[in-house]
Amino acid sequence: MARTTMSELPDPLSPEDKKLVTLARATRARTRAAEGAAVRDTDGRTYAAATVDLPSLKVSALGVCVAMAVASGSQGLEAAVVLTDADVLFPDDLTVVRDFAGPGVVVHRGDVKGSIAETVHA
């Protein structure tokens, strides 16, 4: 798994990835959840979700996005964005992305305001 900080990235986010940031940010703000996430599948469809934190069910925002894509019949992912206060992406989230879409999916991690701090190829 390759990690890249934003200062090392040669290009800014693509317009499609900026849309994911907007979706993740809006979803997190609307729900007041710990995290917001958004993914784009291989057909160009997007899914946005927030962390689920109930006594009987706990799922990360990225986990919910992947579940939504799977439930919608998606065949894979192109990119993902997670907006969080955490300093790293959780390994379980990257495992979920790889389990569904295989290796190499671009996952951007940013703060809750939408500033991207890191890009990982899951």
DSSP file (Angstrom, degrees, kcal/mol; ACC not computed):
  #  RESIDUE AA STRUCTURE BP1 BP2  ACC     N-H-->O    O-->H-N    N-H-->O    O-->H-N    TCO  KAPPA ALPHA  PHI   PSI    X-CA   Y-CA   Z-CA
    1    1 A M              0   0    0      0, 0.0     2,-0.4     0, 0.0   121,-0.1   0.000 360.0 360.0 360.0 118.3    0.0    0.0    0.0
    2    2 A A  E     -A  121   0A   0    119,-0.7   119,-1.9     2,-0.0     2,-0.4  -0.724 360.0-159.1 -90.8 134.7    1.6    3.2   -1.1
    3    3 A R  E     -A  120   0A   0     -2,-0.4     2,-0.4   117,-0.2   117,-0.2  -0.920   9.2-177.0-113.7 139.7    1.1    6.4    0.9
    4    4 A T  E     -A  119   0A   0    115,-2.4   115,-3.1    -2,-0.4     2,-0.2  -0.998  17.3-142.1-135.8 130.4    1.5    9.9   -0.5
    5    5 A T  E >>  -A  118   0A   0     -2,-0.4     3,-1.7   113,-0.2     4,-0.6  -0.550  33.0-108.7 -84.2 160.2    1.2   13.2    1.4
    6    6 A M  G >4 S+     0   0    0    111,-1.1     3,-1.0     1,-0.3   112,-0.1   0.834 117.9  60.6 -60.4 -33.3   -0.4   16.1   -0.5
    7    7 A S  G 34 S+     0   0    0      1,-0.2    -1,-0.3   110,-0.2   111,-0.0   0.731 105.6  49.8 -66.8 -18.9    3.0   17.9   -0.8
    8    8 A E  G <4 S+     0   0    0     -3,-1.7    -1,-0.2     2,-0.0    -2,-0.2   0.568  86.0 106.2 -92.9 -10.7    4.3   14.9   -2.8
    9    9 A L    <<  -     0   0    0     -3,-1.0    -3,-0.0    -4,-0.6    -5,-0.0  -0.508  59.7-152.1 -74.9 134.8    1.4   14.7   -5.2
   10   10 A P  S    S+     0   0    0      0, 0.0    -1,-0.1     0, 0.0    -4,-0.0   0.824  77.9  31.8 -74.9 -30.2    2.2   16.0   -8.7
   11   11 A D  S    S-     0   0    0      1,-0.1     3,-0.1     3,-0.0    -2,-0.0  -0.910  82.9-113.3-127.4 151.1   -1.4   17.1   -9.6
   12   12 A P        -     0   0    0      0, 0.0    -1,-0.1     0, 0.0    -6,-0.0  -0.202  59.8 -64.9 -69.4 174.8   -4.3   18.5   -7.6
   13   13 A L        -     0   0    0      1,-0.1   103,-0.0     4,-0.1     0, 0.0  -0.279  56.7-111.4 -59.6 145.4   -7.4   16.4   -7.2
   14   14 A S     >  -     0   0    0      1,-0.1     4,-2.3    -3,-0.1     5,-0.2  -0.335  30.0-106.8 -69.2 160.4   -9.3   15.7  -10.3
   15   15 A P  H  > S+     0   0    0      0, 0.0     4,-1.6     0, 0.0    -1,-0.1   0.869 122.9  53.9 -57.0 -35.7  -12.7   17.3  -10.7
   16   16 A E  H  > S+     0   0    0      1,-0.2     4,-1.3     2,-0.2    -3,-0.0   0.888 109.4  46.5 -66.7 -38.8  -14.3   13.9  -10.1
   17   17 A D  H  > S+     0   0    0      2,-0.2     4,-1.8     1,-0.2    -1,-0.2   0.838 107.8  56.7 -72.7 -32.6  -12.4   13.5   -6.8
   18   18 A K  H  X S+     0   0    0     -4,-2.3     4,-2.3     1,-0.2    -1,-0.2   0.866 103.3  55.3 -63.6 -35.3  -13.3   17.0   -5.7
   19   19 A K  H  X S+     0   0    0     -4,-1.6     4,-2.6     1,-0.2    -1,-0.2   0.901 105.2  52.4 -62.3 -40.8  -16.9   16.0   -6.1
   20   20 A L  H  X S+     0   0    0     -4,-1.3     4,-2.7     2,-0.2     5,-0.2   0.897 107.6  51.7 -61.8 -40.0  -16.3   13.2   -3.7
   21   21 A V  H  X S+     0   0    0     -4,-1.8     4,-2.7     2,-0.2     5,-0.2   0.935 110.6  48.5 -60.9 -46.2  -14.8   15.6   -1.2
   22   22 A T  H  X S+     0   0    0     -4,-2.3     4,-2.4     1,-0.2    -2,-0.2   0.918 113.1  47.1 -60.8 -44.7  -17.9   17.8   -1.5
   23   23 A L  H  X S+     0   0    0     -4,-2.6     4,-2.3     2,-0.2    -2,-0.2   0.923 114.0  46.8 -63.7 -44.9  -20.3   14.8   -1.1
   24   24 A A  H  X S+     0   0    0     -4,-2.7     4,-2.3     2,-0.2     5,-0.2   0.906 113.6  48.7 -64.4 -41.9  -18.3   13.5    1.9
   25   25 A R  H  X S+     0   0    0     -4,-2.7     4,-2.4    -5,-0.2    -2,-0.2   0.930 113.0  46.5 -64.9 -45.7  -18.2   16.9    3.6
   26   26 A A  H  X S+     0   0    0     -4,-2.4     4,-2.5    -5,-0.2    -2,-0.2   0.898 112.8  49.8 -65.1 -40.9  -21.9   17.6    3.1
   27   27 A T  H  X S+     0   0    0     -4,-2.3     4,-1.9    -5,-0.2     6,-0.2   0.926 112.5  46.7 -65.3 -44.8  -22.9   14.2    4.4
   28   28 A R  H  X>S+     0   0    0     -4,-2.3     4,-1.7    -5,-0.2     5,-1.1   0.929 114.5  47.1 -63.0 -44.9  -20.7   14.4    7.5
   29   29 A A  H  <5S+     0   0    0     -4,-2.4    -2,-0.2     1,-0.2    -1,-0.2   0.906 111.2  51.2 -64.2 -41.9  -22.0   17.9    8.3
   30   30 A R  H  <5S+     0   0    0     -4,-2.5    -1,-0.2     1,-0.2    -2,-0.2   0.878 120.9  33.1 -63.7 -38.5  -25.6   17.0    7.7
   31   31 A T  H  <5S-     0   0    0     -4,-1.9    -1,-0.2    -5,-0.2    -2,-0.2   0.586  97.2-134.2 -95.3 -12.2  -25.5   14.0   10.0
   32   32 A R  T  <5 +     0   0    0     -4,-1.7    -3,-0.2    -5,-0.2    -4,-0.1   0.848  51.1 158.5  58.3  36.3  -22.9   15.4   12.5
   33   33 A A      < -     0   0    0     -5,-1.1    -1,-0.2    -6,-0.2    19,-0.1  -0.356  57.0-110.9 -86.2 167.7  -21.1   12.1   12.3
   34   34 A A  S    S+     0   0    0      1,-0.1    51,-0.4    -2,-0.1     2,-0.3   0.842  99.0  18.1 -65.9 -34.8  -17.5   11.4   13.2
   35   35 A E        -     0   0    0     49,-0.1    16,-1.6    50,-0.1     2,-0.4  -0.958  59.5-159.3-137.6 153.8  -16.6   10.7    9.5
   36   36 A G  E     +CB  50  83A   0     47,-1.9    47,-3.3    -2,-0.3     2,-0.3  -0.979  19.3 177.0-126.6 146.3  -18.0   11.4    6.1
   37   37 A A  E     -CB  49  82A   0     12,-2.6    12,-2.4    -2,-0.4     2,-0.3  -0.970  12.3-171.7-144.7 158.9  -17.0    9.4    3.0
   38   38 A A  E     -CB  48  81A   0     43,-2.0    43,-2.6    -2,-0.3     2,-0.3  -0.983   5.5-168.0-149.8 146.4  -17.8    9.1   -0.7
   39   39 A V  E     -CB  47  80A   0      8,-2.5     8,-2.1    -2,-0.3     2,-0.5  -0.934  13.5-145.4-131.7 156.6  -16.8    6.7   -3.4
   40   40 A R  E     -CB  46  79A   0     39,-2.4    38,-3.2    -2,-0.3    39,-1.3  -0.992  21.4-146.5-119.8 127.0  -17.1    6.5   -7.2
   41   41 A D  E >   - B   0  77A   0      4,-3.0     3,-2.0    -2,-0.5    36,-0.3  -0.276  33.6 -94.0 -87.4 178.5  -17.7    3.2   -8.7
   42   42 A T  T 3  S+     0   0    0     34,-1.6    35,-0.1     1,-0.3    -1,-0.1   0.593 125.6  55.8 -71.5  -9.6  -16.4    1.9  -12.1
   43   43 A D  T 3  S-     0   0    0     33,-0.3    -1,-0.3     2,-0.1     3,-0.1   0.391 120.8-106.7 -97.2   0.8  -19.7    3.1  -13.8
   44   44 A G  S <  S+     0   0    0     -3,-2.0     2,-0.2     1,-0.3    -2,-0.1   0.448  74.0 139.7  89.0   1.0  -19.2    6.6  -12.5
   45   45 A R        -     0   0    0     -5,-0.0    -4,-3.0    24,-0.0     2,-0.3  -0.521  40.8-144.3 -77.1 147.2  -21.9    6.4   -9.8
   46   46 A T  E     -C   40   0A   0     -6,-0.2     2,-0.4    -2,-0.2    -6,-0.2  -0.865  13.5-169.1-115.9 149.4  -21.2    8.0   -6.5
   47   47 A Y  E     -C   39   0A   0     -8,-2.1    -8,-2.5    -2,-0.3     2,-0.4  -1.000   5.0-170.7-135.0 132.5  -22.2    7.0   -3.0
   48   48 A A  E     +C   38   0A   0     -2,-0.4     2,-0.3   -10,-0.2   -10,-0.2  -0.961  13.4 159.7-126.4 144.4  -21.8    9.1    0.1
   49   49 A A  E     -C   37   0A   0    -12,-2.4   -12,-2.6    -2,-0.4     2,-0.3  -0.972  26.8-134.2-155.7 166.0  -22.3    8.1    3.7
   50   50 A A  E     -C   36   0A   0     -2,-0.3   -14,-0.2   -14,-0.2    14,-0.1  -0.779  45.3 -76.0-118.8 166.2  -21.5    9.0    7.3
   51   51 A T        -     0   0    0    -16,-1.6     2,-0.6    -2,-0.3     9,-0.2  -0.351  39.3-142.6 -59.5 138.2  -20.3    6.8   10.2
   52   52 A V  E     +F   59   0B   0      7,-2.9     7,-2.2   -19,-0.1     2,-0.3  -0.943  25.3 171.7-104.0 120.7  -23.0    4.6   11.8
   53   53 A D  E     +F   58   0B   0     -2,-0.6     5,-0.2     5,-0.2    -2,-0.0  -0.690  16.2 144.2-134.8  80.2  -22.5    4.5   15.6
   54   54 A L  E >   -F   57   0B   0      3,-3.1     3,-0.6    -2,-0.3    -2,-0.0  -0.755  61.8-108.6-110.4 159.2  -25.5    2.7   17.2
   55   55 A P  T 3  S+     0   0    0      0, 0.0     3,-0.1     0, 0.0    -1,-0.1   0.867 121.3  33.0 -55.7 -35.1  -25.4    0.5   20.2
   56   56 A S  T 3  S+     0   0    0      1,-0.2     2,-0.3    -3,-0.0    -3,-0.0   0.483 124.7  39.3-102.2  -3.2  -26.1   -2.5   18.0
   57   57 A L  E <   +F   54   0B   0     -3,-0.6    -3,-3.1     2,-0.0     2,-0.4  -0.937  53.3 176.8-152.6 123.6  -24.3   -1.5   14.8
   58   58 A K  E     +F   53   0B   0     -2,-0.3     2,-0.4    -5,-0.2    -5,-0.2  -0.982  14.3 159.7-129.1 120.1  -21.0    0.3   14.2
   59   59 A V  E     -F   52   0B   0     -7,-2.2    -7,-2.9    -2,-0.4    -2,-0.0  -0.999  36.3-120.8-140.4 134.6  -19.8    0.9   10.6
   60   60 A S     >  -     0   0    0     -2,-0.4     4,-2.3    -9,-0.2     5,-0.2  -0.277  30.7-110.4 -68.0 160.8  -17.3    3.4    9.3
   61   61 A A  H  > S+     0   0    0      1,-0.2     4,-2.1     2,-0.2   -24,-0.2   0.903 121.2  48.4 -59.6 -42.4  -18.4    5.9    6.7
   62   62 A L  H  > S+     0   0    0      1,-0.2     4,-2.5     2,-0.2    -1,-0.2   0.884 108.6  54.5 -67.0 -37.2  -16.2    4.2    4.1
   63   63 A G  H  > S+     0   0    0      1,-0.2     4,-2.3     2,-0.2    -2,-0.2   0.900 108.1  49.0 -60.9 -41.2  -17.7    0.8    5.1
   64   64 A V  H  X S+     0   0    0     -4,-2.3     4,-2.5     2,-0.2    -2,-0.2   0.917 110.0  51.8 -64.6 -42.7  -21.2    2.2    4.5
   65   65 A C  H  X S+     0   0    0     -4,-2.1     4,-2.4     2,-0.2    -2,-0.2   0.927 110.8  47.0 -59.7 -45.7  -20.2    3.6    1.1
   66   66 A V  H  X S+     0   0    0     -4,-2.5     4,-2.7     1,-0.2    -1,-0.2   0.916 111.4  51.5 -63.6 -42.1  -18.8    0.2    0.0
   67   67 A A  H  X S+     0   0    0     -4,-2.3     4,-2.7     1,-0.2    -1,-0.2   0.903 109.6  50.3 -61.3 -40.6  -21.9   -1.6    1.3
   68   68 A M  H  X S+     0   0    0     -4,-2.5     4,-1.3     2,-0.2    -1,-0.2   0.913 111.2  48.5 -63.1 -42.7  -24.1    0.8   -0.7
   69   69 A A  H  <>S+     0   0    0     -4,-2.4     5,-2.5     2,-0.2     3,-0.3   0.931 113.2  46.9 -64.0 -45.0  -22.1    0.2   -3.9
   70   70 A V  H ><5S+     0   0    0     -4,-2.7     3,-1.7     1,-0.2    -2,-0.2   0.935 111.5  51.1 -60.8 -47.0  -22.2   -3.6   -3.4
   71   71 A A  H 3<5S+     0   0    0     -4,-2.7    -1,-0.2     1,-0.3    -2,-0.2   0.723 107.3  55.1 -65.4 -21.2  -26.0   -3.5   -2.7
   72   72 A S  T 3<5S-     0   0    0     -4,-1.3    -1,-0.3    -3,-0.3    -2,-0.2   0.431 121.5-105.4 -91.3   0.2  -26.5   -1.4   -5.9
   73   73 A G  T < 5 +     0   0    0     -3,-1.7    -3,-0.2    -4,-0.3    -2,-0.1   0.628  60.2 165.0  88.5  13.5  -24.8   -4.0   -8.1
   74   74 A S      < -     0   0    0     -5,-2.5    -1,-0.2    -6,-0.2     3,-0.1  -0.281  30.6-153.1 -62.5 150.3  -21.5   -2.1   -8.6
   75   75 A Q        -     0   0    0      1,-0.3     2,-0.3    26,-0.0    -1,-0.1   0.478  65.2 -30.3-103.2  -6.0  -18.6   -4.1   -9.9
   76   76 A G        -     0   0    0     -7,-0.1   -34,-1.6    26,-0.0     2,-0.3  -0.975  59.9 -96.8 171.9 178.2  -15.8   -2.0   -8.4
   77   77 A L  E     -B   41   0A   0    -36,-0.3   -36,-0.3    -2,-0.3     3,-0.1  -0.919  11.3-172.0-123.2 147.6  -14.5    1.3   -7.3
   78   78 A E  E    S-     0   0A   0    -38,-3.2    28,-1.2     1,-0.4     2,-0.3   0.769  73.8 -10.9 -98.3 -40.8  -12.3    4.0   -8.9
   79   79 A A  E     -Bd  40 106A   0    -39,-1.3   -39,-2.4    26,-0.2    -1,-0.4  -0.987  54.0-160.4-158.8 160.1  -11.7    6.3   -6.0
   80   80 A A  E     -Bd  39 107A   0     26,-2.1    28,-2.9    -2,-0.3     2,-0.4  -0.985   4.2-157.5-145.4 153.4  -12.8    7.1   -2.4
   81   81 A V  E     -Bd  38 108A   0    -43,-2.6   -43,-2.0    -2,-0.3     2,-0.4  -1.000   5.6-171.0-131.7 135.0  -12.6   10.0    0.0
   82   82 A V  E     -Bd  37 109A   0     26,-2.7    28,-2.7    -2,-0.4     2,-0.6  -0.994   5.4-162.9-124.9 124.5  -12.7    9.8    3.8
   83   83 A L  E     +Bd  36 110A   0    -47,-3.3   -47,-1.9    -2,-0.4     2,-0.3  -0.942  32.7 138.9-108.6 121.7  -13.0   13.0    5.9
   84   84 A T        -     0   0    0     26,-2.8    28,-0.2    -2,-0.6   -49,-0.1  -0.954  62.6-121.2-154.9 162.4  -12.1   12.4    9.5
   85   85 A D  S    S+     0   0    0    -51,-0.4    26,-0.1    -2,-0.3   -50,-0.1   0.572  81.3 108.5 -84.1 -12.2  -10.3   13.8   12.5
   86   86 A A  S    S-     0   0    0      1,-0.1    -2,-0.2    24,-0.1     4,-0.0  -0.299  71.1-136.5 -66.8 150.0   -8.1   10.7   12.6
   87   87 A D  S    S+     0   0    0      2,-0.0     2,-0.3    24,-0.0    -1,-0.1   0.580  84.6  27.5 -82.9 -11.0   -4.5   11.0   11.5
   88   88 A V  S    S-     0   0    0     30,-0.0     2,-0.3     0, 0.0    -2,-0.1  -0.947  86.5-100.0-143.4 161.8   -4.6    7.8    9.4
   89   89 A L        -     0   0    0     -2,-0.3    20,-0.0    18,-0.1    -2,-0.0  -0.684  48.5-108.4 -79.8 139.9   -7.0    5.7    7.4
   90   90 A F    >>  -     0   0    0     -2,-0.3     4,-1.6     1,-0.1     3,-0.9  -0.526  18.5-133.2 -72.3 132.8   -8.1    2.7    9.4
   91   91 A P  H 3> S+     0   0    0      0, 0.0     4,-2.3     0, 0.0     5,-0.2   0.846 105.6  59.3 -54.4 -36.2   -6.6   -0.6    8.0
   92   92 A D  H 3> S+     0   0    0      1,-0.2     4,-2.2     2,-0.2     5,-0.1   0.880 103.0  52.6 -62.1 -36.9  -10.0   -2.3    8.2
   93   93 A D  H <> S+     0   0    0     -3,-0.9     4,-2.0     2,-0.2    -1,-0.2   0.916 109.8  47.5 -64.3 -42.3  -11.4    0.4    5.8
   94   94 A L  H  X S+     0   0    0     -4,-1.6     4,-2.4     1,-0.2    -2,-0.2   0.869 109.9  53.7 -67.1 -35.2   -8.6   -0.2    3.3
   95   95 A T  H  X S+     0   0    0     -4,-2.3     4,-3.0     2,-0.2    -1,-0.2   0.909 106.9  51.5 -63.9 -41.9   -9.2   -4.0    3.6
   96   96 A V  H  X S+     0   0    0     -4,-2.2     4,-1.9     2,-0.2     5,-0.2   0.919 110.3  49.0 -60.7 -44.1  -12.9   -3.5    2.8
   97   97 A V  H  X S+     0   0    0     -4,-2.0     4,-3.3     1,-0.2     5,-0.4   0.936 114.5  44.9 -61.5 -46.8  -12.0   -1.5   -0.3
   98   98 A R  H  X S+     0   0    0     -4,-2.4     4,-2.1     1,-0.2    -2,-0.2   0.898 109.5  55.6 -65.5 -40.7   -9.5   -4.1   -1.5
   99   99 A D  H  < S+     0   0    0     -4,-3.0    -1,-0.2    -5,-0.2    -2,-0.2   0.894 120.2  31.5 -58.0 -39.9  -11.9   -7.0   -0.7
  100  100 A F  H  < S+     0   0    0     -4,-1.9    -2,-0.2    -5,-0.2    -1,-0.2   0.917 136.8  18.8 -84.5 -46.5  -14.5   -5.4   -3.0
  101  101 A A  H  < S-     0   0    0     -4,-3.3    -3,-0.2     1,-0.3    -2,-0.2   0.483  98.7-123.6-111.0  -4.6  -12.5   -3.6   -5.7
  102  102 A G    ><  -     0   0    0     -4,-2.1     3,-0.6    -5,-0.4    -1,-0.3  -0.233  50.0 -36.5  84.5 178.7   -9.1   -5.2   -5.6
  103  103 A P  T 3  S+     0   0    0      0, 0.0    19,-0.1     0, 0.0    18,-0.0  -0.327 111.4  43.9 -75.6 157.4   -5.8   -3.4   -5.1
  104  104 A G  T 3   +     0   0    0      1,-0.3     2,-0.2    17,-0.1    -2,-0.1   0.386  64.3 146.0  96.8  -2.8   -4.9    0.0   -6.4
  105  105 A V    <   -     0   0    0     -3,-0.6    17,-2.7    16,-0.1     2,-0.4  -0.507  51.9-120.6 -69.0 132.7   -8.0    2.0   -5.6
  106  106 A V  E     -dE  79 121A   0    -28,-1.2   -26,-2.1    15,-0.2     2,-0.5  -0.617  31.6-174.4 -76.6 125.6   -7.1    5.6   -4.8
  107  107 A V  E     -dE  80 120A   0     13,-3.4    13,-3.1    -2,-0.4     2,-0.4  -0.982   6.8-160.1-125.0 119.3   -8.3    6.6   -1.3
  108  108 A H  E     -dE  81 119A   0    -28,-2.9   -26,-2.7    -2,-0.5     2,-0.5  -0.827   2.6-158.5 -98.0 134.0   -7.9   10.2   -0.2
  109  109 A R  E     +dE  82 118A   0      9,-3.1     8,-2.7    -2,-0.4     9,-1.9  -0.953  21.9 161.4-111.5 131.7   -7.9   11.1    3.5
  110  110 A G  E     -dE  83 116A   0    -28,-2.7   -26,-2.8    -2,-0.5     6,-0.3  -0.857  38.5 -92.9-138.4 174.7   -8.8   14.6    4.6
  111  111 A D    >   -     0   0    0      4,-2.2     3,-1.9    -2,-0.3   -26,-0.2  -0.279  51.3 -92.0 -82.4 176.5   -9.9   16.6    7.6
  112  112 A V  T 3  S+     0   0    0      1,-0.3   -83,-0.1   -28,-0.2   -27,-0.1   0.646 125.5  59.4 -68.7 -13.0  -13.5   17.4    8.3
  113  113 A K  T 3  S-     0   0    0    -29,-0.1    -1,-0.3     2,-0.1     3,-0.1   0.558 121.5-104.7 -88.0  -9.3  -13.2   20.7    6.4
  114  114 A G  S <  S+     0   0    0     -3,-1.9     2,-0.6     1,-0.3    -2,-0.1   0.507  70.8 143.8 101.0   5.1  -12.2   18.8    3.2
  115  115 A S        -     0   0    0    -94,-0.0    -4,-2.2     1,-0.0     2,-0.4  -0.700  48.2-132.9 -79.7 118.8   -8.5   19.5    3.1
  116  116 A I  E     + E   0 110A   0     -2,-0.6    -6,-0.3    -6,-0.3     3,-0.1  -0.581  31.0 171.9 -78.0 127.8   -6.8   16.4    1.8
  117  117 A A  E     +     0   0A   0     -8,-2.7  -111,-1.1    -2,-0.4     2,-0.3   0.656  61.7  14.3-105.5 -23.7   -3.8   15.3    3.8
  118  118 A E  E     -AE   5 109A   0     -9,-1.9    -9,-3.1  -113,-0.2     2,-0.4  -0.998  52.6-153.2-156.9 147.3   -2.9   12.0    2.3
  119  119 A T  E     -AE   4 108A   0   -115,-3.1  -115,-2.4    -2,-0.3     2,-0.4  -0.998  17.4-173.9-126.3 131.7   -3.6    9.7   -0.7
  120  120 A V  E     -AE   3 107A   0    -13,-3.1   -13,-3.4    -2,-0.4     2,-0.8  -0.944  22.9-141.4-123.3 143.4   -3.3    5.9   -0.4
  121  121 A H  E      AE   2 106A   0   -119,-1.9  -119,-0.7    -2,-0.4   -15,-0.2  -0.908 360.0 360.0-102.2 104.8   -3.5    3.3   -3.1
  122  122 A A              0   0    0    -17,-2.7   -16,-0.1    -2,-0.8    -1,-0.1   0.486 360.0 360.0 -67.1 360.0   -5.4    0.5   -1.3
